[in-house]
């Protein structure tokens, strides 16, 4: 079970990395509002991944 949680935490971190890379490659196509929204999504994804990772570490 702990291995599955660790894999899920790793997946969440990879999703955050992918989202950041996608955003960096597409900033020029976004208007100001879209850019602000995208940065908020990135911040939320990174925070969720970090929280999940800390939780998994506490459990294991």
Gaussian input, Z-matrix of N, CA and C with variables (Angstrom, degrees):
# hf/3-21g

backbone

0 1
 N
 C     1     B1
 C     2     B2     1     A1
 N     3     B3     2     A2     1     D1
 C     4     B4     3     A3     2     D2
 C     5     B5     4     A4     3     D3
 N     6     B6     5     A5     4     D4
 C     7     B7     6     A6     5     D5
 C     8     B8     7     A7     6     D6
 N     9     B9     8     A8     7     D7
 C    10    B10     9     A9     8     D8
 C    11    B11    10    A10     9     D9
 N    12    B12    11    A11    10    D10
 C    13    B13    12    A12    11    D11
 C    14    B14    13    A13    12    D12
 N    15    B15    14    A14    13    D13
 C    16    B16    15    A15    14    D14
 C    17    B17    16    A16    15    D15
 N    18    B18    17    A17    16    D16
 C    19    B19    18    A18    17    D17
 C    20    B20    19    A19    18    D18
 N    21    B21    20    A20    19    D19
 C    22    B22    21    A21    20    D20
 C    23    B23    22    A22    21    D21
 N    24    B24    23    A23    22    D22
 C    25    B25    24    A24    23    D23
 C    26    B26    25    A25    24    D24
 N    27    B27    26    A26    25    D25
 C    28    B28    27    A27    26    D26
 C    29    B29    28    A28    27    D27
 N    30    B30    29    A29    28    D28
 C    31    B31    30    A30    29    D29
 C    32    B32    31    A31    30    D30
 N    33    B33    32    A32    31    D31
 C    34    B34    33    A33    32    D32
 C    35    B35    34    A34    33    D33
 N    36    B36    35    A35    34    D34
 C    37    B37    36    A36    35    D35
 C    38    B38    37    A37    36    D36
 N    39    B39    38    A38    37    D37
 C    40    B40    39    A39    38    D38
 C    41    B41    40    A40    39    D39
 N    42    B42    41    A41    40    D40
 C    43    B43    42    A42    41    D41
 C    44    B44    43    A43    42    D42
 N    45    B45    44    A44    43    D43
 C    46    B46    45    A45    44    D44
 C    47    B47    46    A46    45    D45
 N    48    B48    47    A47    46    D46
 C    49    B49    48    A48    47    D47
 C    50    B50    49    A49    48    D48
 N    51    B51    50    A50    49    D49
 C    52    B52    51    A51    50    D50
 C    53    B53    52    A52    51    D51
 N    54    B54    53    A53    52    D52
 C    55    B55    54    A54    53    D53
 C    56    B56    55    A55    54    D54
 N    57    B57    56    A56    55    D55
 C    58    B58    57    A57    56    D56
 C    59    B59    58    A58    57    D57
 N    60    B60    59    A59    58    D58
 C    61    B61    60    A60    59    D59
 C    62    B62    61    A61    60    D60
 N    63    B63    62    A62    61    D61
 C    64    B64    63    A63    62    D62
 C    65    B65    64    A64    63    D63
 N    66    B66    65    A65    64    D64
 C    67    B67    66    A66    65    D65
 C    68    B68    67    A67    66    D66
 N    69    B69    68    A68    67    D67
 C    70    B70    69    A69    68    D68
 C    71    B71    70    A70    69    D69
 N    72    B72    71    A71    70    D70
 C    73    B73    72    A72    71    D71
 C    74    B74    73    A73    72    D72
 N    75    B75    74    A74    73    D73
 C    76    B76    75    A75    74    D74
 C    77    B77    76    A76    75    D75
 N    78    B78    77    A77    76    D76
 C    79    B79    78    A78    77    D77
 C    80    B80    79    A79    78    D78
 N    81    B81    80    A80    79    D79
 C    82    B82    81    A81    80    D80
 C    83    B83    82    A82    81    D81
 N    84    B84    83    A83    82    D82
 C    85    B85    84    A84    83    D83
 C    86    B86    85    A85    84    D84
 N    87    B87    86    A86    85    D85
 C    88    B88    87    A87    86    D86
 C    89    B89    88    A88    87    D87
 N    90    B90    89    A89    88    D88
 C    91    B91    90    A90    89    D89
 C    92    B92    91    A91    90    D90
 N    93    B93    92    A92    91    D91
 C    94    B94    93    A93    92    D92
 C    95    B95    94    A94    93    D93
 N    96    B96    95    A95    94    D94
 C    97    B97    96    A96    95    D95
 C    98    B98    97    A97    96    D96
 N    99    B99    98    A98    97    D97
 C   100   B100    99    A99    98    D98
 C   101   B101   100   A100    99    D99
 N   102   B102   101   A101   100   D100
 C   103   B103   102   A102   101   D101
 C   104   B104   103   A103   102   D102
 N   105   B105   104   A104   103   D103
 C   106   B106   105   A105   104   D104
 C   107   B107   106   A106   105   D105
 N   108   B108   107   A107   106   D106
 C   109   B109   108   A108   107   D107
 C   110   B110   109   A109   108   D108
 N   111   B111   110   A110   109   D109
 C   112   B112   111   A111   110   D110
 C   113   B113   112   A112   111   D111
 N   114   B114   113   A113   112   D112
 C   115   B115   114   A114   113   D113
 C   116   B116   115   A115   114   D114
 N   117   B117   116   A116   115   D115
 C   118   B118   117   A117   116   D116
 C   119   B119   118   A118   117   D117
 N   120   B120   119   A119   118   D118
 C   121   B121   120   A120   119   D119
 C   122   B122   121   A121   120   D120
 N   123   B123   122   A122   121   D121
 C   124   B124   123   A123   122   D122
 C   125   B125   124   A124   123   D123
 N   126   B126   125   A125   124   D124
 C   127   B127   126   A126   125   D125
 C   128   B128   127   A127   126   D126
 N   129   B129   128   A128   127   D127
 C   130   B130   129   A129   128   D128
 C   131   B131   130   A130   129   D129
 N   132   B132   131   A131   130   D130
 C   133   B133   132   A132   131   D131
 C   134   B134   133   A133   132   D132
 N   135   B135   134   A134   133   D133
 C   136   B136   135   A135   134   D134
 C   137   B137   136   A136   135   D135
 N   138   B138   137   A137   136   D136
 C   139   B139   138   A138   137   D137
 C   140   B140   139   A139   138   D138
 N   141   B141   140   A140   139   D139
 C   142   B142   141   A141   140   D140
 C   143   B143   142   A142   141   D141
 N   144   B144   143   A143   142   D142
 C   145   B145   144   A144   143   D143
 C   146   B146   145   A145   144   D144
 N   147   B147   146   A146   145   D145
 C   148   B148   147   A147   146   D146
 C   149   B149   148   A148   147   D147
 N   150   B150   149   A149   148   D148
 C   151   B151   150   A150   149   D149
 C   152   B152   151   A151   150   D150
 N   153   B153   152   A152   151   D151
 C   154   B154   153   A153   152   D152
 C   155   B155   154   A154   153   D153
 N   156   B156   155   A155   154   D154
 C   157   B157   156   A156   155   D155
 C   158   B158   157   A157   156   D156
 N   159   B159   158   A158   157   D157
 C   160   B160   159   A159   158   D158
 C   161   B161   160   A160   159   D159
 N   162   B162   161   A161   160   D160
 C   163   B163   162   A162   161   D161
 C   164   B164   163   A163   162   D162
 N   165   B165   164   A164   163   D163
 C   166   B166   165   A165   164   D164
 C   167   B167   166   A166   165   D165
 N   168   B168   167   A167   166   D166
 C   169   B169   168   A168   167   D167
 C   170   B170   169   A169   168   D168
 N   171   B171   170   A170   169   D169
 C   172   B172   171   A171   170   D170
 C   173   B173   172   A172   171   D171
 N   174   B174   173   A173   172   D172
 C   175   B175   174   A174   173   D173
 C   176   B176   175   A175   174   D174
 N   177   B177   176   A176   175   D175
 C   178   B178   177   A177   176   D176
 C   179   B179   178   A178   177   D177

   B1=1.4503
   B2=1.5395
   B3=1.3274
   B4=1.4677
   B5=1.5210
   B6=1.3294
   B7=1.4600
   B8=1.5216
   B9=1.3440
   B10=1.4711
   B11=1.5269
   B12=1.3228
   B13=1.4657
   B14=1.5267
   B15=1.3204
   B16=1.4672
   B17=1.5209
   B18=1.3389
   B19=1.4707
   B20=1.5225
   B21=1.3313
   B22=1.4633
   B23=1.5211
   B24=1.3299
   B25=1.4661
   B26=1.5214
   B27=1.3267
   B28=1.4666
   B29=1.5257
   B30=1.3271
   B31=1.4669
   B32=1.5264
   B33=1.3223
   B34=1.4671
   B35=1.5302
   B36=1.3188
   B37=1.4693
   B38=1.5251
   B39=1.3283
   B40=1.4631
   B41=1.5218
   B42=1.3216
   B43=1.4710
   B44=1.5266
   B45=1.3224
   B46=1.4635
   B47=1.5133
   B48=1.3382
   B49=1.4693
   B50=1.5222
   B51=1.3331
   B52=1.4610
   B53=1.5256
   B54=1.3185
   B55=1.4686
   B56=1.5221
   B57=1.3360
   B58=1.4654
   B59=1.5283
   B60=1.3323
   B61=1.4686
   B62=1.5248
   B63=1.3272
   B64=1.4619
   B65=1.5243
   B66=1.3203
   B67=1.4627
   B68=1.5165
   B69=1.3355
   B70=1.4601
   B71=1.5219
   B72=1.3037
   B73=1.4622
   B74=1.5281
   B75=1.3233
   B76=1.4589
   B77=1.5276
   B78=1.3508
   B79=1.4638
   B80=1.5254
   B81=1.3310
   B82=1.4726
   B83=1.5215
   B84=1.3319
   B85=1.4640
   B86=1.5203
   B87=1.3276
   B88=1.4640
   B89=1.5192
   B90=1.3364
   B91=1.4582
   B92=1.5372
   B93=1.3282
   B94=1.4631
   B95=1.5252
   B96=1.3307
   B97=1.4661
   B98=1.5261
   B99=1.3233
   B100=1.4636
   B101=1.5345
   B102=1.3170
   B103=1.4643
   B104=1.5242
   B105=1.3243
   B106=1.4617
   B107=1.5261
   B108=1.3264
   B109=1.4647
   B110=1.5290
   B111=1.3199
   B112=1.4608
   B113=1.5293
   B114=1.3236
   B115=1.4708
   B116=1.5239
   B117=1.3280
   B118=1.4693
   B119=1.5254
   B120=1.3279
   B121=1.4618
   B122=1.5252
   B123=1.3210
   B124=1.4665
   B125=1.5279
   B126=1.3029
   B127=1.4683
   B128=1.5224
   B129=1.3242
   B130=1.4640
   B131=1.5314
   B132=1.3333
   B133=1.4663
   B134=1.5260
   B135=1.3222
   B136=1.4596
   B137=1.5236
   B138=1.3204
   B139=1.4667
   B140=1.5298
   B141=1.3263
   B142=1.4647
   B143=1.5212
   B144=1.3153
   B145=1.4625
   B146=1.5302
   B147=1.3159
   B148=1.4639
   B149=1.5266
   B150=1.3152
   B151=1.4640
   B152=1.5196
   B153=1.3193
   B154=1.4586
   B155=1.5235
   B156=1.3216
   B157=1.4657
   B158=1.5372
   B159=1.3330
   B160=1.4721
   B161=1.5274
   B162=1.3213
   B163=1.4526
   B164=1.5156
   B165=1.3152
   B166=1.4799
   B167=1.5266
   B168=1.3049
   B169=1.4682
   B170=1.5188
   B171=1.3265
   B172=1.4652
   B173=1.5233
   B174=1.3251
   B175=1.4632
   B176=1.5276
   B177=1.3191
   B178=1.4670
   B179=1.4903
   A1=111.24
   A2=116.53
   A3=119.35
   A4=111.21
   A5=117.30
   A6=119.75
   A7=110.54
   A8=116.68
   A9=120.27
   A10=110.31
   A11=117.20
   A12=120.50
   A13=110.72
   A14=116.92
   A15=120.34
   A16=110.70
   A17=116.98
   A18=120.63
   A19=110.35
   A20=116.71
   A21=120.57
   A22=110.49
   A23=117.03
   A24=120.78
   A25=110.21
   A26=116.31
   A27=120.76
   A28=110.62
   A29=116.91
   A30=121.12
   A31=110.13
   A32=117.34
   A33=120.88
   A34=110.29
   A35=116.40
   A36=119.65
   A37=110.93
   A38=117.18
   A39=120.65
   A40=111.52
   A41=117.16
   A42=120.36
   A43=109.54
   A44=116.58
   A45=120.33
   A46=112.29
   A47=116.33
   A48=120.54
   A49=111.10
   A50=116.50
   A51=120.61
   A52=110.32
   A53=116.69
   A54=120.38
   A55=110.64
   A56=116.85
   A57=120.17
   A58=110.61
   A59=116.50
   A60=120.33
   A61=111.26
   A62=116.56
   A63=120.67
   A64=110.01
   A65=116.13
   A66=120.40
   A67=112.57
   A68=116.19
   A69=119.88
   A70=111.69
   A71=117.20
   A72=121.20
   A73=112.02
   A74=117.16
   A75=120.07
   A76=114.43
   A77=117.98
   A78=119.79
   A79=111.80
   A80=116.88
   A81=119.67
   A82=112.40
   A83=117.15
   A84=120.76
   A85=113.20
   A86=117.25
   A87=120.66
   A88=110.39
   A89=114.80
   A90=117.85
   A91=108.40
   A92=116.83
   A93=121.06
   A94=112.67
   A95=116.91
   A96=120.52
   A97=111.28
   A98=116.44
   A99=120.14
   A100=111.08
   A101=115.99
   A102=120.16
   A103=110.24
   A104=116.89
   A105=120.85
   A106=110.70
   A107=116.64
   A108=120.64
   A109=110.67
   A110=116.70
   A111=120.94
   A112=110.76
   A113=116.60
   A114=119.71
   A115=111.02
   A116=116.79
   A117=121.45
   A118=110.05
   A119=117.43
   A120=121.35
   A121=110.09
   A122=117.18
   A123=121.23
   A124=111.28
   A125=116.41
   A126=120.68
   A127=110.30
   A128=116.78
   A129=120.95
   A130=111.52
   A131=117.26
   A132=121.00
   A133=111.22
   A134=116.24
   A135=120.00
   A136=111.01
   A137=117.37
   A138=120.84
   A139=110.79
   A140=116.75
   A141=120.40
   A142=111.01
   A143=117.12
   A144=120.94
   A145=110.49
   A146=117.14
   A147=120.88
   A148=110.65
   A149=117.45
   A150=121.45
   A151=110.77
   A152=115.99
   A153=120.27
   A154=110.22
   A155=117.25
   A156=121.75
   A157=109.96
   A158=117.64
   A159=120.54
   A160=110.28
   A161=117.43
   A162=121.25
   A163=111.44
   A164=116.06
   A165=120.27
   A166=109.35
   A167=117.50
   A168=120.99
   A169=112.05
   A170=116.52
   A171=120.09
   A172=111.99
   A173=115.94
   A174=120.77
   A175=110.84
   A176=116.01
   A177=118.78
   A178=114.13
   D1=-43.16
   D2=179.75
   D3=-64.30
   D4=-34.68
   D5=177.68
   D6=-63.40
   D7=-40.23
   D8=178.66
   D9=-64.29
   D10=-41.74
   D11=178.07
   D12=-62.91
   D13=-42.19
   D14=178.70
   D15=-63.70
   D16=-40.23
   D17=177.86
   D18=-64.19
   D19=-39.43
   D20=179.37
   D21=-65.75
   D22=-41.17
   D23=177.69
   D24=-62.26
   D25=-42.05
   D26=178.55
   D27=-63.76
   D28=-40.11
   D29=178.08
   D30=-63.37
   D31=-42.53
   D32=178.85
   D33=-60.80
   D34=-40.21
   D35=178.00
   D36=-65.65
   D37=-39.27
   D38=178.62
   D39=-66.57
   D40=-37.48
   D41=176.70
   D42=-61.36
   D43=-43.02
   D44=177.47
   D45=-61.66
   D46=-42.85
   D47=178.38
   D48=-63.43
   D49=-43.73
   D50=179.08
   D51=-62.06
   D52=-45.00
   D53=-179.47
   D54=-61.23
   D55=-40.96
   D56=179.30
   D57=-63.67
   D58=-45.89
   D59=179.54
   D60=-63.20
   D61=-41.91
   D62=178.57
   D63=-60.06
   D64=-46.57
   D65=179.74
   D66=-61.44
   D67=-43.39
   D68=-179.87
   D69=-61.91
   D70=-34.63
   D71=-179.05
   D72=-78.96
   D73=-18.24
   D74=-173.92
   D75=-118.99
   D76=11.14
   D77=-179.92
   D78=-55.46
   D79=-39.12
   D80=-175.06
   D81=-64.37
   D82=-23.56
   D83=-179.55
   D84=-89.39
   D85=-2.85
   D86=-176.57
   D87=-102.68
   D88=143.61
   D89=172.83
   D90=-83.84
   D91=-179.73
   D92=-174.95
   D93=-59.09
   D94=-44.17
   D95=-178.90
   D96=-65.91
   D97=-42.58
   D98=179.02
   D99=-63.52
   D100=-39.64
   D101=179.18
   D102=-63.96
   D103=-45.19
   D104=178.76
   D105=-62.37
   D106=-43.23
   D107=178.62
   D108=-63.48
   D109=-42.09
   D110=-179.13
   D111=-64.48
   D112=-41.29
   D113=178.28
   D114=-63.70
   D115=-36.61
   D116=176.91
   D117=-65.01
   D118=-43.12
   D119=177.59
   D120=-60.24
   D121=-45.49
   D122=179.06
   D123=-59.86
   D124=-45.56
   D125=179.47
   D126=-61.12
   D127=-43.71
   D128=179.59
   D129=-65.16
   D130=-42.49
   D131=178.68
   D132=-62.84
   D133=-44.94
   D134=-179.52
   D135=-64.73
   D136=-40.09
   D137=178.67
   D138=-66.07
   D139=-42.05
   D140=179.33
   D141=-64.26
   D142=-42.85
   D143=179.38
   D144=-63.80
   D145=-42.33
   D146=-179.72
   D147=-65.88
   D148=-42.06
   D149=178.08
   D150=-63.22
   D151=-43.70
   D152=179.66
   D153=-63.42
   D154=-43.19
   D155=179.56
   D156=-61.53
   D157=-44.41
   D158=179.20
   D159=-62.56
   D160=-40.43
   D161=178.61
   D162=-62.38
   D163=-45.12
   D164=178.41
   D165=-61.56
   D166=-42.50
   D167=179.71
   D168=-63.53
   D169=-36.91
   D170=178.06
   D171=-68.02
   D172=-36.93
   D173=-178.77
   D174=-70.58
   D175=-37.60
   D176=-174.21
   D177=-87.57

